[in-house]
Amino acid sequence: MNKELNSIGIDKKPSDTKVVVAMSGGVDSSTVAGMMKKEGYNVIGITLKLYDDGKEVAASKQCCSGQDIMDAKRVAHKLDIEHKILYYQNKFKQGVIDNFVESYLKGETPIPCVQCNQTVKFKDLFEVSKDLNADALVTGHYVKSITDQKTTNMYRAIDENRDQSYFLFNTTREQLDYLRFPLGGLLKNQTREIAKKLELNVADKPDSQDICFVPNGDYASVIQKFRPDSFQKGNIKNLDGEVIGVHDGIINFTIGQRKGIKVSDKEPLYVLKINSDKNEIIVGPKDKLGKKNILLKEINLLTDKKDFDQNIYVKVRSTGALLEAKIHINADKTANVNLINSEDGISPGQACVFYNQDLLGYKVLGGGWIKE
């Protein structure tokens, strides 16, 4: 006789099911811990200390700060669950911060949150959860996961303003089958209501907005700290190759940027290309920003290639719209993406994430890193 699956798709009673909840100290992960506890699961909360923040950073709108660790501790105490803090500063520095700095120096626009999920959170925390004999690793990400026949597929969250599927495209198939995302079917205000009913101290806590190691969104200050030699003056050129200005370092620019170029022309100028080899910025009019063809590297697929025979949508930035596209997957883990309509401001270093639509919503098929 088949056992009835519990609410996270495992054939055990909740009381016999051990789950690790990644607790960042914010309202989302705290609510997930509370939901799991209330449903009778055996819950262990784990909080990661990822970087050493100064006093001035702790009060800012960032995740994983000292204040967040204290909040996670209070929530775990309130829920009466076991709570562990793992000190991963070195792993985070090597896997995320160093990568972020190097990417900027190459003229790319990196996304450290993807690297963090890919390395520290899902790789290392995944292994710790397995070592604790947990049946699942549960997080507060806003993505929908649907498990069928022990295979889990990832979908965009119901709350499109909160959807985090873009940041999780690099999850492996093994990780996805082990992960659970209870908030994918909720709106943010519903999450806060649950937190209030559970009487959690973080119910009204503001969302983190900045990248955790980038105080107040000041990328340049981070690169100044780790690579002070990187602020080299260089040329600003137009599309004819003429030098029309000087910049103070390519790390101050991203593709599609208009402000801060400090060069006047008869029409507004935008950053079209960043040439790190020559330390130069190429600028031009807005109508030259649109691109249709993208080359991707380091492709990660979560589904069969047959899913790519139908209409595919892609996102080329976390806040971007879904764009219709045709995709050709190559044998060397690269892919060619042809957008049906051109898109402005596509930048190397960002992710391009693939989706298709079925009866359950927009399914994540995988993605890759934009090379050119």
C-alpha positions as CSV (number, residue, x, y, z in Angstrom):
1,M,0.0,0.0,0.0
2,N,1.4,3.5,-1.0
3,K,2.0,5.8,1.9
4,E,0.4,9.2,1.6
5,L,2.9,11.9,0.7
6,N,3.3,14.7,3.3
7,S,3.1,18.4,2.3
8,I,6.6,18.5,0.9
9,G,6.1,15.4,-1.2
10,I,7.9,12.8,1.0
11,D,6.3,9.5,2.0
12,K,6.7,9.9,5.7
13,K,4.7,11.4,8.5
14,P,5.9,15.0,9.2
15,S,7.0,14.0,12.7
16,D,9.3,11.4,11.0
17,T,10.6,13.8,8.4
18,K,13.7,15.8,9.3
19,V,14.1,19.1,7.4
20,V,16.9,21.7,7.4
21,V,15.6,25.2,6.9
22,A,18.1,27.8,5.6
23,M,17.4,30.8,8.0
24,S,18.8,34.1,6.9
25,G,17.0,36.1,9.6
26,G,14.5,37.6,7.2
27,V,10.7,37.2,7.2
28,D,10.6,34.7,4.4
29,S,13.0,32.0,5.8
30,S,11.7,32.6,9.3
31,T,8.1,32.0,8.1
32,V,9.1,28.8,6.3
33,A,10.7,27.6,9.6
34,G,7.5,28.4,11.4
35,M,5.3,26.7,8.8
36,M,7.4,23.5,9.0
37,K,7.4,23.5,12.8
38,K,3.6,24.1,12.9
39,E,3.0,21.2,10.5
40,G,4.9,18.9,12.8
41,Y,8.2,18.4,11.0
42,N,11.5,17.8,12.8
43,V,13.1,21.2,12.0
44,I,16.8,22.2,12.2
45,G,17.5,25.9,11.4
46,I,20.9,26.8,9.9
47,T,22.2,30.3,9.5
48,L,25.3,31.1,7.5
49,K,27.8,33.8,8.5
50,L,29.1,34.8,5.1
51,Y,31.2,37.9,5.6
52,D,32.5,40.2,8.4
53,D,30.4,43.3,8.5
54,G,31.3,46.5,10.2
55,K,28.9,48.3,12.6
56,E,27.9,50.7,9.8
57,V,26.8,47.8,7.5
58,A,24.8,45.9,10.1
59,A,21.9,48.3,10.1
60,S,21.7,48.6,6.3
61,K,19.2,46.8,4.1
62,Q,21.4,43.8,3.4
63,C,21.0,40.1,4.0
64,C,23.2,38.0,6.2
65,S,24.4,40.9,8.5
66,G,25.1,40.5,12.2
67,Q,21.6,41.7,13.0
68,D,20.1,39.0,10.8
69,I,22.0,36.3,12.6
70,M,20.5,37.5,15.9
71,D,17.0,37.7,14.4
72,A,17.4,34.1,13.1
73,K,18.5,33.0,16.6
74,R,15.4,34.7,18.2
75,V,13.0,33.0,15.7
76,A,14.6,29.6,16.4
77,H,14.2,30.2,20.1
78,K,10.6,31.3,19.7
79,L,9.8,28.2,17.6
80,D,11.7,25.9,19.9
81,I,13.8,24.4,17.1
82,E,17.5,23.4,17.0
83,H,19.6,26.2,15.4
84,K,23.1,26.1,14.1
85,I,25.4,28.9,12.8
86,L,28.0,27.9,10.1
87,Y,30.9,30.2,9.6
88,Y,31.5,30.3,5.9
89,Q,33.4,33.6,5.5
90,N,36.4,32.1,3.7
91,K,34.2,30.0,1.3
92,F,32.1,33.0,0.5
93,K,35.1,35.2,-0.1
94,Q,36.6,32.7,-2.6
95,G,33.4,31.5,-4.2
96,V,31.5,34.8,-4.4
97,I,33.4,38.0,-3.6
98,D,36.6,37.2,-5.6
99,N,34.4,36.1,-8.6
100,F,32.4,39.3,-8.4
101,V,35.5,41.5,-8.4
102,E,37.2,39.6,-11.2
103,S,34.0,39.8,-13.3
104,Y,33.8,43.5,-12.9
105,L,37.4,44.0,-13.9
106,K,36.7,42.1,-17.2
107,G,34.0,44.6,-18.0
108,E,31.1,42.3,-17.1
109,T,28.1,42.9,-14.8
110,P,28.1,40.0,-12.4
111,I,25.3,38.5,-10.3
112,P,26.7,37.4,-6.9
113,C,23.4,36.1,-5.7
114,V,23.5,33.3,-8.3
115,Q,27.1,32.5,-7.3
116,C,26.1,32.4,-3.6
117,N,23.2,30.0,-4.3
118,Q,25.3,27.9,-6.6
119,T,28.3,27.6,-4.2
120,V,27.8,28.3,-0.5
121,K,24.0,27.9,-0.1
122,F,23.1,25.0,-2.2
123,K,26.4,23.2,-2.5
124,D,27.8,23.4,1.0
125,L,24.5,23.7,2.9
126,F,23.2,20.8,0.7
127,E,26.1,18.6,1.9
128,V,25.6,19.6,5.6
129,S,21.9,18.8,5.3
130,K,22.8,15.3,3.9
131,D,25.3,14.8,6.7
132,L,22.5,15.6,9.2
133,N,20.4,12.9,7.5
134,A,17.8,15.5,6.6
135,D,15.1,14.4,4.2
136,A,15.0,17.9,2.5
137,L,16.6,21.3,2.5
138,V,13.9,24.0,2.7
139,T,14.4,27.7,1.8
140,G,12.4,30.9,1.7
141,H,13.0,31.5,-2.0
142,Y,10.0,32.6,-4.1
143,V,9.9,29.8,-6.7
144,K,7.3,27.1,-7.2
145,S,8.6,23.5,-7.0
146,I,6.4,20.6,-8.1
147,T,7.5,17.1,-7.3
148,D,6.2,14.2,-9.3
149,Q,7.6,10.6,-9.2
150,K,10.5,11.9,-7.0
151,T,11.5,14.4,-9.7
152,T,11.1,18.1,-8.9
153,N,10.6,20.8,-11.5
154,M,11.0,24.5,-10.8
155,Y,8.5,27.1,-11.9
156,R,8.1,30.9,-11.6
157,A,6.5,31.9,-8.3
158,I,2.9,33.0,-8.3
159,D,4.0,36.4,-7.0
160,E,5.8,37.6,-10.1
161,N,7.2,40.7,-8.3
162,R,9.0,38.3,-5.9
163,D,9.9,35.5,-8.3
164,Q,13.5,34.4,-7.7
165,S,13.7,31.6,-10.3
166,Y,16.2,33.7,-12.3
167,F,18.7,33.4,-9.5
168,L,18.3,29.6,-9.2
169,F,18.9,28.6,-12.8
170,N,22.2,27.0,-11.9
171,T,20.8,24.6,-9.4
172,T,21.7,21.0,-10.2
173,R,19.1,18.3,-10.8
174,E,20.3,16.5,-7.7
175,Q,19.9,19.6,-5.6
176,L,16.5,20.4,-7.0
177,D,15.1,17.0,-6.1
178,Y,16.2,17.6,-2.5
179,L,15.2,21.3,-2.2
180,R,11.7,22.5,-1.2
181,F,10.3,26.0,-1.6
182,P,7.0,26.4,0.4
183,L,6.6,30.1,-0.5
184,G,6.2,29.7,-4.3
185,G,2.5,29.6,-4.1
186,L,2.1,32.7,-1.8
187,L,2.1,36.4,-2.2
188,K,4.5,38.4,-0.1
189,N,1.7,39.9,2.0
190,Q,0.4,36.4,2.8
191,T,3.9,35.4,4.0
192,R,3.9,38.4,6.4
193,E,0.4,37.5,7.6
194,I,1.6,33.9,8.5
195,A,4.6,35.4,10.3
196,K,2.2,37.6,12.3
197,K,0.0,34.7,13.3
198,L,3.2,32.8,14.4
199,E,4.1,35.9,16.4
200,L,7.6,36.1,14.9
201,N,9.7,39.1,15.7
202,V,10.6,39.6,12.0
203,A,7.0,39.8,10.7
204,D,7.4,43.5,9.8
205,K,11.1,43.5,9.0
206,P,11.9,45.3,5.7
207,D,13.2,43.2,2.9
208,S,17.0,43.1,2.2
209,Q,17.6,45.1,-1.0
210,D,21.4,45.4,-1.3
211,I,23.9,42.7,-2.1
212,C,25.1,41.6,1.3
213,F,28.8,42.6,0.9
214,V,28.0,45.8,-1.1
215,P,27.1,48.5,1.4
216,N,24.4,50.9,-0.1
217,G,24.9,49.4,-3.6
218,D,28.4,51.0,-3.9
219,Y,30.1,48.4,-6.1
220,A,33.1,50.6,-6.7
221,S,34.0,50.8,-3.0
222,V,34.1,46.9,-2.8
223,I,36.5,46.8,-5.8
224,Q,38.5,49.6,-4.3
225,K,38.9,47.6,-1.1
226,F,40.0,44.3,-2.8
227,R,41.7,45.7,-5.9
228,P,42.8,49.3,-5.4
229,D,45.0,49.2,-8.5
230,S,42.0,48.7,-10.8
231,F,41.0,52.3,-11.2
232,Q,43.0,53.1,-14.3
233,K,42.1,56.0,-16.5
234,G,41.2,55.1,-20.1
235,N,39.6,56.3,-23.3
236,I,36.0,56.8,-24.1
237,K,35.4,56.2,-27.9
238,N,32.5,56.6,-30.2
239,L,31.5,54.0,-32.8
240,D,33.9,55.5,-35.4
241,G,36.8,54.7,-33.0
242,E,37.4,58.4,-32.2
243,V,38.5,59.3,-28.6
244,I,35.8,61.6,-27.2
245,G,36.6,61.5,-23.5
246,V,38.4,59.9,-20.6
247,H,37.1,57.6,-17.9
248,D,38.4,56.9,-14.3
249,G,38.0,53.1,-14.5
250,I,35.9,50.6,-16.5
251,I,34.3,49.3,-13.2
252,N,32.3,52.5,-13.0
253,F,30.3,51.5,-16.1
254,T,27.7,48.9,-17.2
255,I,26.2,48.2,-20.6
256,G,23.2,50.5,-21.3
257,Q,24.3,53.1,-18.8
258,R,23.6,56.7,-19.7
259,K,24.4,58.8,-16.6
260,G,28.0,59.5,-15.5
261,I,29.6,59.2,-19.0
262,K,30.4,63.0,-18.8
263,V,30.7,63.4,-22.5
264,S,28.3,65.7,-24.4
265,D,27.0,65.0,-27.8
266,K,24.1,66.2,-30.0
267,E,22.1,63.2,-28.7
268,P,22.3,61.2,-25.4
269,L,25.1,58.7,-25.3
270,Y,24.9,55.2,-23.8
271,V,27.6,52.6,-23.0
272,L,27.5,50.1,-25.8
273,K,30.6,48.0,-25.0
274,I,33.3,47.7,-22.3
275,N,36.6,46.6,-23.7
276,S,38.6,45.5,-20.7
277,D,41.7,44.4,-22.7
278,K,42.2,48.0,-24.0
279,N,40.6,49.6,-20.9
280,E,38.2,51.6,-23.0
281,I,34.5,52.3,-23.1
282,I,32.6,52.4,-26.4
283,V,29.5,54.8,-26.4
284,G,26.8,55.6,-28.9
285,P,23.1,56.4,-29.5
286,K,20.3,54.4,-27.8
287,D,19.2,52.8,-31.1
288,K,22.5,50.9,-31.2
289,L,21.8,49.2,-27.8
290,G,19.4,46.7,-29.1
291,K,20.6,43.1,-29.6
292,K,19.0,39.9,-30.9
293,N,21.8,37.3,-30.8
294,I,23.4,36.2,-27.6
295,L,26.2,33.6,-27.0
296,L,26.0,31.8,-23.7
297,K,28.7,29.8,-21.8
298,E,28.5,27.3,-19.0
299,I,25.0,26.1,-19.7
300,N,23.1,24.3,-17.0
301,L,20.0,22.3,-18.2
302,L,17.3,21.1,-15.8
303,T,15.2,19.3,-18.5
304,D,15.4,17.4,-21.7
305,K,16.5,19.0,-25.0
306,K,13.1,18.1,-26.4
307,D,11.6,20.9,-24.3
308,F,13.5,23.4,-26.5
309,D,11.5,22.4,-29.7
310,Q,8.6,24.6,-28.6
311,N,8.2,28.3,-27.8
312,I,10.9,29.3,-25.4
313,Y,11.1,32.5,-23.3
314,V,14.2,33.9,-21.7
315,K,15.1,36.5,-19.1
316,V,18.3,38.4,-19.6
317,R,18.2,40.3,-16.3
318,S,16.6,39.6,-13.0
319,T,14.0,42.4,-13.3
320,G,13.5,41.9,-17.0
321,A,10.4,40.7,-18.9
322,L,10.1,37.2,-20.5
323,L,11.3,37.5,-24.1
324,E,10.4,35.1,-26.9
325,A,13.4,33.3,-28.3
326,K,14.8,30.4,-30.2
327,I,17.7,28.5,-28.6
328,H,20.3,26.2,-30.0
329,I,22.2,24.1,-27.4
330,N,25.7,23.3,-28.5
331,A,27.8,20.2,-27.5
332,D,30.4,22.3,-25.6
333,K,28.0,23.7,-22.9
334,T,27.5,26.8,-24.9
335,A,24.2,28.0,-26.5
336,N,23.1,30.5,-29.2
337,V,20.0,32.5,-28.3
338,N,18.1,34.3,-31.0
339,L,15.6,36.8,-29.6
340,I,12.4,37.3,-31.7
341,N,12.6,41.1,-30.9
342,S,15.7,43.0,-30.0
343,E,16.4,43.9,-26.4
344,D,18.5,46.8,-25.0
345,G,21.3,46.6,-22.4
346,I,22.2,43.0,-22.6
347,S,25.4,42.6,-20.6
348,P,28.1,39.9,-20.4
349,G,28.3,38.5,-16.9
350,Q,24.5,38.4,-16.5
351,A,22.5,35.2,-16.7
352,C,20.1,34.2,-19.5
353,V,17.5,31.9,-18.1
354,F,15.2,29.7,-20.2
355,Y,11.5,29.1,-19.6
356,N,8.6,27.4,-21.3
357,Q,4.9,27.5,-20.5
358,D,2.8,24.5,-19.6
359,L,-0.4,24.0,-17.6
360,L,1.4,24.6,-14.3
361,G,3.0,27.9,-15.2
362,Y,6.4,28.9,-16.6
363,K,8.8,26.1,-16.0
364,V,12.6,26.8,-15.6
365,L,14.5,24.8,-18.2
366,G,18.0,26.0,-17.2
367,G,20.2,28.8,-18.4
368,G,23.7,30.1,-18.9
369,W,26.0,33.0,-18.5
370,I,26.0,35.7,-21.2
371,K,29.4,35.7,-22.9
372,E,28.8,38.1,-25.8
